[in-house]
């Protein structure tokens, strides 16, 4: 059991003011594996003050030197990748092979990309008789979710540090051990004191205190759309910038010209990855009516392969929430063709890989984010019908299109979503990621992610 009693503030581990512990639960075994302190508004204030004090020197540090620290962080994370994977598996329940391939490897790639960007990005430009400066926005309050605990931390902290900002991180209370490990990596990479600070705690206390703190210049939040709206209101009262990466209900559109078997198999794999706890998951599979029955059969066969391969959901509350959506789907007339609410194991917060057929666009399971291993298969009559269904939710985070390339690209251009994979296009850690509509504001990753942490000044000559 890993027990922590302090926060990483101003370059050292310091005792928490709040002494109430947060239990960290292994969701596969339903056992306590660690504890961290629940931070108070006073703890957050101490961290923000440290970040503000460190800001002038870090903002004035040449970008090439900031790049060197980020490269050192990349190297530390690489050296500790096995420990990272084991920690994520312990507190999130992710199968170890997935933790190694995704939860550990992707953040390392993102850190590497920002080490390079910090050294090569132009923070000044000439526009006619003006010199335009791109300067750090200031102190960043980063609030991260539990589903990709290290990736979401690195996707916020690395560009903020590359830009010359300082950071206070409040990670999700379900997966704080990964954040503690990241703070150790920051220390080992020898960032100056106060440049990065960590306060664990629950959202309605520590998160709220961070979002409303007058010493924070930007709040970067990833999580539910409902909480994102609350943070936007809180930050808006102080005219504070927000970057929000929120929910999704992404469409996987399979055109008649597609390789149907490949499109269905990859689509099911996408939904089942991370036990369905992915905001960009393609949870709505859209199939032409002429291929619909075959696609459903393929999806059922594919889902059956994941019965023993996916991990549990993060906690009992999330498991029960997903089961509630499955019950709702049945009640509204969708046809349950795989999985269901019955637990596949005696212990752990597991939900069986679930597939619904005969789903119509207005059903709850086709409109709301479930955040579990649940796929809805919808039929469409023609391309315009498919586009109407694909764009017919309040979300717009991600999606996929399969078919003849020119046709698929033409369709993707008309989708109201922030990122679209064409015929299984690979994840690109340097491409911008973020949402349309209620899926968020702003972008993460690459140069677009760096730009979120910069403000603009023009000098006229």
C-alpha positions in Angstrom: 0.0 0.0 0.0 1.3 3.4 -1.0 0.4 6.1 1.5 1.3 9.8 0.8 0.7 12.5 3.4 1.8 15.6 1.4 1.9 17.6 -1.8 4.6 18.6 -4.2 4.8 22.3 -3.8 7.7 24.7 -4.5 10.1 21.9 -5.3 9.6 19.8 -2.3 7.1 17.4 -0.6 5.2 19.4 2.0 2.7 18.3 4.6 -1.0 18.8 3.7 -3.2 21.2 5.6 -6.1 18.9 5.0 -5.5 15.6 6.8 -8.5 13.7 5.5 -7.2 10.8 3.4 -8.6 9.7 0.0 -8.5 5.9 -0.4 -7.2 4.7 -3.8 -9.0 1.5 -4.8 -7.9 -1.3 -7.2 -11.0 -1.7 -9.3 -10.2 -5.2 -10.3 -9.8 -6.5 -6.7 -12.0 -3.9 -4.9 -9.2 -3.3 -2.4 -7.5 -0.2 -1.0 -4.0 0.1 -2.4 -3.1 3.6 -1.4 -4.0 6.9 0.2 -3.4 10.5 -0.6 -4.4 13.6 1.3 -7.5 15.6 0.3 -6.3 19.1 -0.4 -8.1 22.2 1.0 -8.4 25.7 -0.4 -5.5 26.6 1.8 -3.3 23.9 0.2 -4.3 25.2 -3.3 -3.5 28.7 -2.3 0.0 27.7 -1.1 0.6 25.9 -4.4 -0.7 28.9 -6.5 1.5 31.3 -4.6 4.5 29.1 -5.3 3.6 29.0 -9.0 3.2 32.8 -9.1 6.6 33.3 -7.4 8.3 31.0 -9.9 6.6 32.5 -13.0 8.9 35.5 -13.8 12.1 33.5 -13.8 10.6 30.6 -15.7 8.9 32.8 -18.3 12.2 34.6 -18.9 14.1 31.3 -19.3 15.2 30.9 -22.9 13.0 28.3 -24.8 16.0 26.1 -25.5 16.6 25.7 -21.8 12.9 24.9 -21.2 13.3 22.4 -23.9 16.2 20.8 -22.2 14.2 20.3 -19.0 11.3 18.8 -21.0 13.8 16.4 -22.7 15.0 15.4 -19.2 11.4 14.7 -18.2 11.0 12.6 -21.3 14.0 10.6 -20.3 12.9 10.1 -16.7 9.4 8.9 -17.9 11.1 6.6 -20.3 13.3 5.1 -17.6 10.3 4.6 -15.3 7.8 3.4 -18.0 7.4 0.0 -16.4 6.6 1.6 -13.0 4.1 3.9 -14.7 2.3 1.1 -16.4 2.1 -0.9 -13.2 0.8 2.1 -11.3 -1.9 2.8 -13.9 -2.9 -0.9 -13.9 -3.2 -0.9 -10.1 -5.4 2.2 -9.7 -7.3 2.3 -13.0 -7.6 -1.5 -13.7 -6.2 -1.3 -17.2 -4.7 -4.6 -18.4 -0.9 -4.3 -18.1 -0.2 -4.7 -21.8 -2.6 -1.8 -22.6 -1.0 0.3 -19.8 2.4 -0.4 -21.3 1.4 0.3 -24.9 -0.8 3.4 -24.3 -0.8 4.7 -20.7 3.0 4.8 -20.5 4.1 5.1 -24.1 1.8 7.9 -25.4 2.7 10.4 -22.6 6.4 9.8 -23.4 5.8 10.6 -27.0 3.9 13.8 -26.1 6.6 14.9 -23.8 9.1 14.3 -26.5 7.1 16.4 -29.0 7.0 19.4 -26.6 10.7 19.1 -25.9 11.2 19.5 -29.6 8.6 22.2 -30.0 10.0 24.3 -27.2 13.3 24.4 -29.0 12.0 25.1 -32.5 8.8 27.1 -32.1 8.9 30.8 -33.1 7.7 32.9 -30.2 8.1 36.1 -32.2 7.0 37.0 -35.7 7.0 40.0 -38.0 3.7 41.3 -39.4 4.3 44.4 -41.5 5.7 47.1 -39.2 4.9 45.1 -36.1 6.7 42.5 -34.1 4.2 40.0 -32.6 5.2 38.4 -29.4 3.8 35.1 -28.1 4.2 35.2 -24.3 3.3 32.7 -21.5 -0.2 33.3 -20.3 0.8 32.9 -16.6 -0.1 30.4 -13.9 -2.1 27.4 -15.2 -4.5 25.4 -13.1 -4.7 21.9 -14.6 -7.5 19.6 -13.6 -7.2 16.1 -15.1 -9.4 13.0 -15.3 -8.9 9.4 -14.3 -9.3 7.6 -17.6 -5.9 8.4 -19.1 -4.2 9.6 -16.0 -0.7 10.3 -17.2 -1.5 11.2 -20.8 -3.9 13.9 -19.7 -1.4 15.3 -17.2 1.4 15.5 -19.8 -0.9 16.9 -22.5 -1.5 19.9 -20.2 1.7 20.3 -18.2 4.2 19.8 -21.0 2.9 22.5 -23.4 2.3 24.9 -20.4 5.9 24.5 -19.3 7.2 24.7 -22.9 5.3 28.0 -23.2 7.0 29.4 -20.1 3.9 29.0 -17.8 4.0 27.6 -14.3 1.4 24.9 -13.2 -0.7 23.7 -10.3 -2.1 20.3 -11.0 -5.2 18.8 -9.4 -5.5 15.2 -10.7 -8.6 13.0 -10.4 -9.1 11.5 -7.0 -9.4 7.9 -8.5 -5.9 7.9 -10.0 -3.7 10.2 -7.9 -0.8 7.7 -7.6 0.2 8.3 -11.2 0.2 12.0 -10.5 2.5 11.5 -7.5 4.8 9.5 -9.8 4.8 12.3 -12.3 5.7 14.9 -9.6 8.7 12.7 -8.7 9.7 12.7 -12.4 9.5 16.5 -12.5 11.7 16.7 -9.5 14.2 14.2 -11.0 14.3 16.2 -14.2 15.4 19.2 -12.2 12.7 21.8 -13.0 13.1 24.9 -10.9 11.2 25.0 -7.6 7.6 26.2 -8.0 7.4 25.7 -11.8 5.2 22.6 -11.2 3.1 22.0 -8.1 0.7 19.1 -7.2 -2.3 19.1 -4.9 -4.5 16.0 -4.7 -8.1 16.3 -3.6 -11.7 16.1 -4.6 -13.1 18.3 -7.4 -15.8 20.2 -5.4 -13.1 21.4 -2.9 -9.6 21.4 -4.4 -10.7 21.7 -8.0 -13.2 24.5 -7.3 -10.5 26.4 -5.3 -8.1 26.1 -8.2 -10.6 27.2 -10.8 -11.7 30.3 -8.9 -8.3 31.3 -7.5 -7.4 34.9 -8.5 -3.8 33.9 -9.0 -4.6 31.4 -11.8 -4.6 32.8 -15.3 -5.9 29.8 -17.2 -7.9 26.8 -16.2 -7.3 23.7 -18.4 -9.9 21.0 -17.6 -10.6 17.6 -19.1 -13.7 15.7 -17.9 -17.5 15.7 -18.2 -19.4 18.4 -20.1 -21.5 19.2 -17.0 -18.4 20.0 -14.8 -16.8 21.8 -17.7 -19.8 24.2 -17.9 -19.4 24.9 -14.2 -15.7 25.7 -14.5 -16.5 28.0 -17.5 -18.9 29.9 -15.4 -16.5 30.1 -12.5 -13.6 31.2 -14.7 -15.8 33.6 -16.7 -16.6 35.6 -13.6 -12.9 36.6 -13.5 -12.6 36.8 -17.3 -10.1 33.9 -17.0 -9.2 31.8 -20.0 -10.4 28.2 -20.1 -9.4 25.2 -22.2 -12.0 22.5 -22.0 -11.8 18.9 -23.4 -15.2 17.4 -22.6 -17.5 14.6 -23.5 -18.1 12.8 -26.8 -20.5 10.6 -28.7 -18.4 9.9 -31.7 -19.8 8.4 -34.9 -18.0 5.6 -36.8 -19.5 5.9 -40.3 -19.1 2.9 -42.5 -19.8 3.7 -46.2 -21.0 1.0 -48.6 -17.6 1.2 -50.3 -15.7 0.2 -47.2 -14.1 -3.1 -46.2 -17.0 -3.9 -43.9 -15.3 -6.6 -41.8 -12.3 -4.4 -41.1 -14.3 -1.4 -40.3 -16.5 -3.2 -37.8 -13.6 -5.1 -36.2 -11.6 -1.9 -35.7 -14.7 0.0 -34.6 -15.5 -2.6 -31.9 -11.8 -2.6 -30.7 -12.0 1.2 -30.5 -15.1 1.1 -28.2 -13.6 -1.6 -26.0 -10.2 0.0 -25.5 -9.7 1.2 -21.9 -13.0 -0.6 -21.1 -14.9 2.0 -23.1 -13.6 4.8 -20.8 -12.5 7.1 -23.6 -14.1 10.4 -24.5 -13.3 10.0 -28.2 -14.5 6.4 -28.5 -16.6 5.7 -31.6 -19.6 4.5 -29.7 -22.1 5.0 -32.5 -21.5 2.7 -35.5 -23.5 3.9 -38.6 -24.1 1.3 -41.3 -26.0 1.4 -44.6 -29.3 -0.5 -44.4 -28.1 -3.0 -47.1 -25.2 -4.1 -44.9 -26.8 -3.6 -41.5 -27.5 -7.2 -40.5 -24.1 -8.4 -41.5 -22.5 -5.6 -39.6 -24.4 -6.5 -36.4 -23.3 -10.1 -36.7 -19.7 -9.1 -37.2 -19.9 -6.7 -34.2 -21.3 -9.5 -31.9 -18.5 -11.8 -33.0 -15.9 -9.1 -32.4 -17.2 -8.1 -29.0 -17.1 -11.7 -27.8 -13.3 -11.6 -28.1 -13.0 -8.9 -25.4 -14.9 -10.7 -22.6 -11.6 -11.7 -20.9 -9.5 -8.9 -22.3 -10.9 -5.7 -21.0 -10.4 -4.4 -17.5 -12.9 -3.2 -15.0 -14.5 0.3 -14.8 -12.8 2.7 -12.5 -15.2 2.4 -9.6 -18.6 1.0 -8.5 -20.3 4.3 -9.3 -19.2 4.2 -12.9 -20.1 0.5 -13.2 -23.6 1.2 -11.9 -23.9 4.2 -14.2 -23.1 2.1 -17.3 -25.5 -0.6 -16.2 -28.2 2.0 -15.9 -27.6 3.0 -19.5 -27.8 -0.6 -20.7 -31.2 -0.9 -18.9 -32.3 2.4 -20.5 -31.4 1.1 -23.9 -33.5 -2.0 -23.4 -36.4 0.0 -22.0 -36.4 2.3 -25.0 -36.6 -0.6 -27.5 -33.0 -1.2 -28.6 -32.1 -4.9 -29.2 -29.4 -6.2 -26.9 -27.3 -8.6 -29.0 -24.2 -8.9 -26.8 -23.4 -8.4 -23.1 -25.8 -6.8 -20.7 -25.8 -5.9 -17.0 -24.9 -9.2 -15.5 -21.4 -9.1 -14.0 -18.9 -11.3 -15.9 -16.8 -11.8 -12.8 -17.3 -12.4 -9.1 -15.1 -9.5 -8.0 -14.2 -6.2 -9.6 -16.2 -3.4 -11.3 -16.5 -5.2 -14.6 -19.1 -4.7 -17.3 -19.4 -7.2 -20.2 -18.7 -5.9 -23.7 -22.1 -4.8 -24.9 -23.6 -4.3 -28.3 -27.0 -2.8 -29.1 -28.8 -3.2 -32.5 -31.9 -1.5 -33.8 -30.8 1.8 -32.1 -32.5 4.9 -33.4 -30.8 8.4 -33.3 -33.1 9.8 -30.6 -32.5 7.0 -28.1 -30.7 7.9 -24.9 -27.8 5.5 -25.7 -27.3 7.2 -29.0 -27.3 10.7 -27.5 -25.5 10.6 -24.2 -22.0 9.6 -23.3 -22.0 6.2 -21.5 -18.3 5.9 -20.8 -18.2 2.1 -20.8 -17.8 -0.8 -23.2 -21.2 -0.2 -24.9 -21.7 0.1 -28.7 -24.8 1.2 -30.5 -25.3 0.2 -34.1 -27.5 2.5 -36.2 -28.7 2.1 -39.7 -28.8 4.9 -42.4 -30.5 5.1 -45.8 -28.1 7.3 -47.8 -25.1 9.6 -47.3 -27.2 12.6 -46.3 -29.0 10.5 -43.7 -25.7 9.3 -42.3 -24.4 12.8 -42.1 -27.6 13.9 -40.3 -27.2 11.1 -37.7 -23.5 11.6 -37.3 -23.9 15.4 -36.6 -27.1 14.9 -34.6 -25.8 15.1 -31.0 -24.6 18.0 -28.8 -21.0 16.5 -29.0 -18.3 16.8 -31.6 -15.0 15.4 -30.3 -13.9 12.7 -32.7 -15.2 10.2 -35.3 -14.2 7.8 -38.1 -15.2 7.2 -41.7 -14.5 4.1 -43.8 -14.8 3.8 -47.5 -13.2 4.7 -50.8 -10.7 7.4 -49.8 -12.0 10.4 -51.8 -15.6 9.6 -50.7 -14.6 9.2 -47.1 -12.6 12.4 -47.0 -15.5 14.3 -48.5 -17.8 12.9 -45.9 -15.3 13.7 -43.1 -15.1 17.3 -44.2 -18.8 17.7 -43.4 -18.7 16.2 -40.0 -19.1 18.6 -37.1 -16.3 17.1 -35.0 -12.7 18.0 -34.0 -10.9 14.9 -35.3 -11.8 12.2 -37.8 -9.9 9.0 -38.6 -10.1 8.0 -42.3 -9.9 4.2 -42.8 -8.2 3.6 -39.5 -5.7 6.4 -39.6 -3.1 6.2 -36.9 -3.1 8.4 -33.8 -0.8 11.4 -34.2 0.5 13.0 -31.0 1.3 16.2 -32.8 -2.1 16.7 -34.4 -4.6 19.0 -32.6 -7.2 17.3 -30.5 -10.3 18.9 -29.2 -14.0 19.4 -29.8 -16.8 21.2 -31.6 -20.0 22.1 -29.8 -20.3 20.8 -26.2 -17.2 18.7 -26.6 -15.0 21.6 -25.5 -13.1 24.8 -26.2 -9.5 24.9 -27.4 -7.1 22.2 -28.5 -4.4 19.9 -27.0 -1.3 18.4 -28.5 1.2 19.8 -31.0 1.7 23.4 -31.9 -2.1 24.1 -31.4 -1.8 22.8 -27.9 1.2 25.0 -27.2 -0.8 28.0 -28.5 -3.4 27.6 -25.8 -0.8 28.6 -23.2 0.4 31.7 -25.0 -1.0 35.2 -25.2 -0.2 37.8 -27.9 1.4 41.2 -27.8 2.2 43.4 -30.8 4.9 46.0 -30.9 4.6 48.7 -33.7 7.6 50.4 -35.2 
